[in-house]
Amino acid sequence: MSLTPEAGHSVQLGGQTLVLKGTQGREYLDALVEKVEGRITELALSREGATTLTLALLASLNLADEVAEAQTRNEELDRRLSRLADRLEGLCGKE
């Protein structure tokens, strides 16, 4: 995803108008914007007087943390799946 004037999909995020381009389509981009805007709104409720920039940075850190946790879970699931596949291959080879 990149910011480009020629993309033609204008969104509001954190009080700013952004023109977004992405390969997944407008609905996907709108869902991303909604998720980030929701996170900014949540943070604003607990941080009265915080600037939009501060809220956007905190939201990005929160979302980056979620991504890192999801990546860790995916890596563990990949390891477990690999072990199970090895066991299955071992069982099939013993027939």
N, C-alpha and C positions, 0 to 999 in steps of 0.2 A: 504494500500500500504506500502511496506517495501523495504528496500535496502538489496538485497541478491545476492551474486555471482552466486548461482545456478539457478536464475530465467531466465537468458539468454536474457533479453531484454535490450540492451545497448543503452543509449541515451546520448546526449551532452546537458548540461545545465549550463549556466554561465561559459563556458570554462572548465567544469569538465565532465568527463565520469562517468555516473552512471548506475548501473545495477538495473532495477526496476522489481518488482513483483506486480501484481494486478489481481483481479478477473475479471475485465471488459475487459481485452484483450489489445493487443498492440496498436490498433487504439485509444482507450480511453487514454492510457498512453501518446501516442504521442501528442494527442490533449491537454492534461494537460501541457506537456513540452512546446508545442508551445505557449500556453497562458502565462506561466511564462516567457519564453524567450522573448516574445513580450513585456511584461511589463518591463523586465530588459532593453531591448533596448530603450523603450520610456523614461525610467528614465535616461539612459545614455546620451541621447540627451540634457537633461536639467541640467545635473550634470557632467560637464566636469571634468575629473580627479578623479571621485569617484571610489573607489575600487570595484571589483566584489562582495566582501562580503557586502559592504554598499548597493550596488544596489540590491543584493538578499534580504537583510533585508528590504529595503524599498518596494520592490515588494511584499514580504510576508505580510507586514503591509497593503499595499493597497488591496491585495486580501482578507486578513482577514476582512478588513473593508467592502468589498463587500459582504462577507458571512454574517457578522453581520447584514447588512442592509437587505439582502434577508431573513434572519431568522425573523427579525422584521416584514417585509411585510407578510411573511407566517403566522406568529402568528395572525396578524390583519385579514388576509383573513380567517383563521380558526375561529376566533371569529365571523366574519360577516356570514360565512356559518352556524355556529351553531345557530345564531339568526334567520337566514332565515329558517333553518330546523325546529326550534321551532315554528315559525309563520305558516309554512306549516302544521305541525302536528296539530296546533290549528285550522286551517281552515278545515282540513280534518275531524277532530273530531266533527265539528259543523254540518256536513251534516246529 
